[in-house]
Amino acid sequence: MRLEVITPMAVCIDLPVRRIVAEAPGGHFGMWPGHVDLVSELVPGILLYETKEGAERFVAINSGTLVKCGDDVRVAVRGAVEGDDLGALRARVVAEFHQHDEEEREGRAALARLEASMIRRFRDLGGTGG
């Protein structure tokens, strides 16, 4: 099977694998070569895959969708962090989520400033026309 994990920003993984374990809203499921084609929603969590060499690797994912068609398994998610050690992966995920939260706060603050500025300008325009 070929596993491809993509985010809106990049292709995170694109390689042949022996097996995949993912989590859907109804629970975990595994896939081997020859598995029936399917489409599944994924919940935030850990996607496990085994490389052709037999090494287990992990990908922390945000919610997304898994599509298996033939030998191709495509996973489209909002965010993905890959690693081979769950402890180190957890630390990276916490750091990245913290950074994303901070960026979202900054974005919301900038939007609020923009909205306030627009309201002031509209108010100023309305005061000069009468």
C-alpha positions in Angstrom: 0.0 0.0 0.0 1.1 3.6 -0.5 0.2 6.0 2.3 -0.1 9.7 1.6 -0.9 12.2 4.4 -1.6 15.7 3.3 -2.4 19.0 5.0 -3.5 22.2 3.4 0.1 23.3 3.5 2.1 20.2 2.5 2.4 16.5 1.7 3.7 15.2 5.1 4.0 11.5 4.2 4.2 9.7 0.8 5.6 6.2 1.1 4.9 2.5 0.8 3.7 0.9 4.1 2.8 -2.6 5.3 -0.2 -1.6 7.5 -2.1 1.3 8.9 -4.1 1.7 12.1 -6.4 4.8 12.4 -9.3 6.0 14.5 -12.7 6.8 13.2 -15.6 8.1 15.3 -16.7 4.5 15.9 -13.2 3.3 17.1 -9.9 2.1 15.8 -9.5 0.1 12.6 -6.6 -1.5 10.8 -5.7 -1.8 7.1 -3.5 -4.3 5.3 -2.7 -4.6 1.6 -5.7 -5.9 -0.2 -8.1 -4.3 2.3 -11.5 -3.3 0.8 -11.7 0.2 -0.6 -13.3 2.7 1.9 -13.8 6.3 2.9 -13.7 7.1 6.6 -13.9 10.2 8.8 -10.9 10.4 11.2 -11.0 11.8 14.7 -8.0 13.7 16.2 -5.5 11.2 17.5 -2.7 9.0 16.5 -2.4 7.3 13.1 0.1 4.3 13.2 1.8 2.9 10.2 4.4 0.2 9.6 7.1 0.9 7.1 8.1 -1.7 4.5 11.2 -2.3 6.7 8.9 -3.2 9.7 9.4 0.0 11.8 6.3 1.5 13.4 5.8 5.2 13.0 3.2 7.6 14.4 1.4 10.6 13.0 -0.6 12.9 15.3 -3.4 14.2 13.3 -6.3 16.6 13.5 -9.6 15.5 12.3 -9.7 14.6 8.6 -10.7 12.0 6.0 -9.1 8.7 4.9 -9.7 7.4 1.4 -8.5 4.0 0.3 -8.7 3.2 -3.3 -6.8 0.3 -4.7 -3.3 0.3 -3.2 -3.5 4.1 -2.4 -4.5 5.4 1.0 -4.8 9.1 1.2 -5.4 10.9 4.4 -6.3 14.6 4.3 -6.1 16.4 7.6 -5.9 19.9 9.0 -2.6 19.2 10.7 -0.1 16.4 11.1 3.0 15.8 13.2 5.1 12.7 12.5 7.4 10.8 14.9 8.7 7.4 16.0 8.6 8.0 19.8 5.2 8.7 21.3 6.6 10.8 24.2 8.6 13.1 21.9 5.6 13.3 19.5 3.4 14.4 22.4 5.8 17.2 23.3 5.9 18.3 19.7 2.1 18.3 19.3 1.7 20.3 22.5 4.2 22.9 21.3 2.6 23.1 17.8 -0.9 23.4 19.2 0.2 26.1 21.6 1.8 28.0 18.6 -1.4 27.6 16.5 -3.5 28.8 19.4 -1.3 31.9 19.8 -1.5 32.6 16.1 -5.3 32.3 16.2 -5.4 34.7 19.1 -3.2 37.2 17.3 -5.4 36.8 14.1 -8.6 37.4 16.1 -7.1 40.5 17.8 -6.0 41.9 14.4 -9.5 41.3 13.0 -11.1 43.0 16.0 -8.8 46.1 15.4 -9.7 46.1 11.7 -13.4 46.0 12.5 -13.2 48.8 15.1 -11.3 50.9 12.6 -13.9 50.3 9.9 -16.7 51.3 12.3 -14.9 54.5 13.3 -14.4 55.4 9.6 -18.1 54.7 8.7 -19.2 56.8 11.7 -16.8 59.6 10.6 -18.2 59.4 7.1 -21.8 59.5 8.3 -21.1 62.6 10.4 -19.8 64.7 7.5 -22.6 64.1 5.1 -25.4 65.8 6.9 
